[in-house]
Amino acid sequence: MAPPPLPSLVLLNLVLILILTYPQTSSTSCSHTCGSLQVKYPFGTGPGCGSPLFNPYITCKSNGTGDQLFLKTHTGSYPITSISYTTSTLTLTPHSMSTCTIMQTSPNLGLDWTTPFQISSSTFILLSCKPPTSSLSIRGSPICDLSLDYLCASIYTCPAVEALGLSLFPPTNTCCVYSPANLDGKGELDLSEMKCGAYASVMSLGDNPIDPTRWVYGVALKYSYGAFDTNYATTKCNSCEYSGGLCGYAPPGNGFVCVCKGGYNTSLDCSGNYNQNQDFLWTSISSHMSTAVYVWSSILAGIISSLV
């Protein structure tokens, strides 16, 4: 018998390689912490961890000295310095944000409209703006709260203002207290559009409202679950976390999985007896897949032999 055309042999060999290299199992590596932060649902430390609604925006990666959670948006990646799971809020500390200690020019701050986050109890103080800021507006609406001008006077006592090209104790008509803070139609605090050079975000004035060295700086965000995620978190997820596991999901359908110590996933939780059953289940699946690979390899080898 004449040998088959070369493309047929190539195709058969490719199919054989694909079957032999098909992954028998997949495991998800999730962690209870990222740096100093405790990581719980809906957040996760990587793909398959936490909620699929939050996964595209939250990452755990190196900050140069260790691991840290970051929020990714279309305007940048922002370090997350605290999370309150009780109040569903988190705090960002953008590298370009100004404080009394360090002031610097800032790019726009933004959130993606598709994210489950929104600006919470933060007061933006816009710095080094083109005067007069009393007329500063967004889509025709004034944004500066003139009753809070004393915050401008206070933060302009910080020697760091000189880094913005301002003299110490500059006129406060180059400063705007934007409260309550919001974002524009692009989901951004558009500093270039407002002709401002920098911003500070203040979450609390501490015990002395006129001492900017005592203020708590940061951008507070509120996060919310969808209706499905709320039910998901209060049933299966709570049971999973109580058993020592981490809540996650498995593509392609993003169905619930409980990620347990030892590198295996379950559809329930990580309780003792189920661990053993689950180990047995994965061993059995692996064994069956190995058998299937062997059978198909034998069949394809026979076909190739008959062709040649």
C-alpha positions, 0 to 999 in steps of 0.5 A: 500500500502506498504511504498516505499523503504527508498532510494526513500523517501530519494531521494524525500526529497533531491529534495524537500530540493534543491528546497526550498533552491534554491537562488531566486536572487543573488547580487554582492557587488562591491565598488568604492574604496579599501582603498585609491585607486579609483577602476574602470574598468577593476579592481574590488573589488571582484568576479563579479566586473570589468573584468573577465580577471583581476579578478583572479589576483586583490583582495581587502583585509585587509593589517592589518590596512585597505583595499588595492588592491593586485596583486596575482601571482605564486610568491606572493601577492603584494600591489598596491599603485597607478593606472593610468587609463589614462596611463594603469599602476599600481605600486607595492610595494613588501614588500621584495623590498629594498630601501635606507631606508630598505634593506632585502633579497628578494624572486623571483619576478614574473608575471604569463604569463597569466596575462594582465600585463608586466614590464613597466618603472622600473630599477632593481638594483640587490644587494649583488650579487656574484662578478663580476656582469659584467659577469652576464647574462640570457640565455647567454645575459649580463644584467648589464648596465655598463653605469649606475654603478653610481646608484650602487655607489649611493645606496651603500652609504645607511647605510641600506646595512649593513642589507645585510651583506655588509660593508658601501660603499662596492665594486660596483662589487656586484651590477648590474643595470638591465635596461631595466628590464625583466623576465625570461622564468618562468616569474620571476626575479630569484635572486637565479639563478643570485646569488643575495641577494636582489633587488631595483626597481626604477621608477624615479630618482627624481630631483637628480640622485645620491641621492637614498633617492630621488628616487621613488621606486616601480615596474611599470606594464603596463596592456592591455585589450583584443580586446573584453574588449576594446570595452566593456569598451568604450561602455556599461562600460562608460555608466554604470560608468557615471550613477554611477554604476560599471562595472561587469560580471555575470557567467556562461557566464560572460556577462556584468552587471552594478552593481548599488547602492541598490544591483541590476544589470542591463544589461544597466546602473543605470539611474533613470527610469531604476532603478525603472523598474529594481527593478520591474523586480527583484521583479517580478522574485522573485515572480515568483520563489516563486510561482514555489517553492510553486507549486513544493513543493505541487507536491512533497508533493502529490507524497510522500503522495501517496507513503506512 
